[in-house]
Amino acid sequence: MDLVKPTIGHHCGNATPCQVIIHFIITYQSQQMSDQDCIKFLQSCLPQLGYQWTGFHRVRKQVCKRIQKRLVTLNLPNCSHYYSYLEQNAEEWKILDSFCYITISRFYRDRKVFEILQHKILPSLAQNAFKENRAEIRSWSAGCCSGEEPYTLQILWHLDLLPKISKRLQLQLVATEQRSDLISRAKRGQYPKSSLKDLPKTFREEAFIQSESKYILKNYFKTDVRFFKQDIRQQLPDGSFDLILCRNLVFTYFQQDLQLKLLEKFIKKLRPNGFFVLGANESLTPNEDVLEPYLDLVGKSIYKKKQILA
Ligand SMILES: C[S@@+](CC[C@H](N)C(=O)[O-])C[C@H]1O[C@@H](n2cnc3c(N)ncnc32)[C@H](O)[C@@H]1O
């Protein structure tokens, strides 16, 4: 039985289901790559996509699994063959790029950061807006995954901040993400319990309706969040912002020159006295002429843009 040499498509046409399964098993086993092979491959390819290896080493397993599957689909025996394939097929880089996403997120992820947002930053932005006679605060969540981060801000806003201030003030949120499946999930607003494990119980009970194993976000918290499919390397949302969150994306996974280019753009988009929030394990190289670290409770992951004096 010649199970390994012909292509999968050829087999599906002629073989019995049992032969097809055996073919997949044999092919898959013959194309198993070791962790070491995958590391070497990623270290050589990631820079060409604008990513840095240091961001990926801890999360490589899921990326390697996707590459492994791709080897099977292309019927290639190992990563060096895949590398040659990439050299001959420029379009394949886009496919490899699409394997390099990490989609870990949760509501109220990094409790301390969200406590500072709740008790310090949102109240300070509200004060600024009142002084300037504005009816809204604008915020941007970059790489928003399935909406966990922007919706957490809306929950804090509606359940904690608004009841404390007597005036009307809107928190408008723009949330950008490169994957349309995640945007669709964000718009549905239904989450497993694990996504809510860090969210304080009172917020969870007030903001969600539980239905069997799902938690459904009440519409009320969705109305001021607008989602856009955007690749941050190519496109940024319009306008300027009082608060920008770019957590666990650019400053973990992207290469330094790309980080610097994007940082300049973030600074331009941030209003004076606005805040820039990174992931709890991320920080910026000193740039204190424009951005100063805000409080030191959470490493150097929150920055405030200085008021530029004329
Ligand atoms: C690790 S998650 C972080 C999610 C959230 N910011 C947080 O910290 O909980 C990174 C997110 O950025 C998205 N992403 C990756 N590359 C992107 C790009 N070039 N442009 C926009 N979003 C991107 C991923 O799909 C993923 O949803």
The ligand as a MOL file (V3000), in Angstrom:
LIG
                    3D

  0  0  0     0  0            999 V3000
M  V30 BEGIN CTAB
M  V30 COUNTS 27 29 0 0 0
M  V30 BEGIN ATOM
M  V30 1 C -1.7510 38.5970 23.6220 0
M  V30 2 S -3.2190 39.2920 22.9920 0 CHG=1
M  V30 3 C -3.4250 40.6530 24.1310 0
M  V30 4 C -4.8640 41.0670 24.2800 0
M  V30 5 C -5.1020 42.2170 25.2550 0
M  V30 6 N -4.4880 43.4430 24.7730 0
M  V30 7 C -4.5970 41.8570 26.6240 0
M  V30 8 O -3.5090 42.2940 27.0110 0
M  V30 9 O -5.2830 41.1220 27.3380 0 CHG=-1
M  V30 10 C -2.6650 40.1340 21.5110 0
M  V30 11 C -3.7800 40.4930 20.5730 0
M  V30 12 O -3.2840 41.3190 19.5240 0
M  V30 13 C -3.7790 40.8420 18.2850 0
M  V30 14 N -2.7910 41.1990 17.2400 0
M  V30 15 C -1.6740 40.5220 16.9060 0
M  V30 16 N -1.0260 41.1560 15.9210 0
M  V30 17 C -1.7560 42.2540 15.6100 0
M  V30 18 C -1.6020 43.3080 14.6670 0
M  V30 19 N -0.5470 43.3420 13.8360 0
M  V30 20 N -2.5470 44.2880 14.6160 0
M  V30 21 C -3.6120 44.2600 15.4560 0
M  V30 22 N -3.8210 43.2870 16.3800 0
M  V30 23 C -2.8960 42.2910 16.4620 0
M  V30 24 C -3.8940 39.3390 18.4830 0
M  V30 25 O -4.7820 38.7560 17.5320 0
M  V30 26 C -4.4030 39.2800 19.9140 0
M  V30 27 O -5.7950 39.3590 19.9890 0
M  V30 END ATOM
M  V30 BEGIN BOND
M  V30 1 1 1 2
M  V30 2 1 2 3
M  V30 3 1 2 10
M  V30 4 1 3 4
M  V30 5 1 4 5
M  V30 6 1 5 6
M  V30 7 1 5 7
M  V30 8 2 7 8
M  V30 9 1 7 9
M  V30 10 1 10 11
M  V30 11 1 11 12
M  V30 12 1 11 26
M  V30 13 1 12 13
M  V30 14 1 13 14
M  V30 15 1 13 24
M  V30 16 1 14 15
M  V30 17 1 14 23
M  V30 18 2 15 16
M  V30 19 1 16 17
M  V30 20 1 17 18
M  V30 21 2 17 23
M  V30 22 1 18 19
M  V30 23 2 18 20
M  V30 24 1 20 21
M  V30 25 2 21 22
M  V30 26 1 22 23
M  V30 27 1 24 25
M  V30 28 1 24 26
M  V30 29 1 26 27
M  V30 END BOND
M  V30 END CTAB
M  END
